[in-house]
Amino acid sequence: MQIGYGPSFDVAHAQCELQKGSADQGYIAVGSPGFVAGAGIGNALGNLAAEDQFMKNCLIINGWKRAPHGQGVAAAAAVASVSPPTAYGIARAPGSWINTGLLDWKDANNKCVTGDKAACATRADLGAKLRAAGINPSSV
């Protein structure tokens, strides 16, 4: 679930996925074949744990967090219910809904000033959603 500013989940996940191998540790094992195999398995398990922790931290830095166990769908639905649609069909670069919301609010505000009543309604709707998220669009 999204917890802050940053790229879309797909972009953040791909960036973190490319870097997670840096968390891996090598190993050296000398001994019986069973010991060497056991050391290799232990190292692989340790690397999996390190990569998982790296992914968790990397995604947090990019504005994403794992939803609490069993709440993934509910958390995604909650975010989707707050996310404003892109106004006027303008495609935006990947980013948080707040960034998109602010850009769309600005577009709607500019059109509202020129007398576009539909844009005024969009501005009011986006403004309410942004204020609910703790952002005052007119001061940004």
C-alpha positions, 0 to 999 in steps of 0.5 A: 500500500502506498505510504508516501511520495514516490514512483508507481509500485511497478516502477519502485518494485522493478528498481528495488528488484534490480538492486536486491542482489547487492544484499547477498553474501558469499561463502567459503566452506571446506570440509565434507561434501555434506558440510559444504552443501549444508553451508551452501544451503545456509548461505542461500537461506541467509541471502533470501532473508537479506534480500527480503529485508532489502526489498522491504526497506527499498520499497519503504524508501520509495513510498510503499509498504506491505499491507498488514497480513490479510488486509492487502485487498482492503488496503488497496481498496481504501487507497483506490477509493481516495485516489482521484482520477486523472482529470481531462484524460491527461496522462501523468508520469508514474507517481503517487496519487497526491502528486497527480491530484495536485497537478490535476487540481492545478489544471482544474483551477486554471480552467475554473478561473476562466469560467469552466464550471465542470473544472470548478467541480473537479477542483472542489472534488480534488481539493476535498480529497487532498485536504483529507490527505493533509495537503492544502492544494492552494498553498502548494 
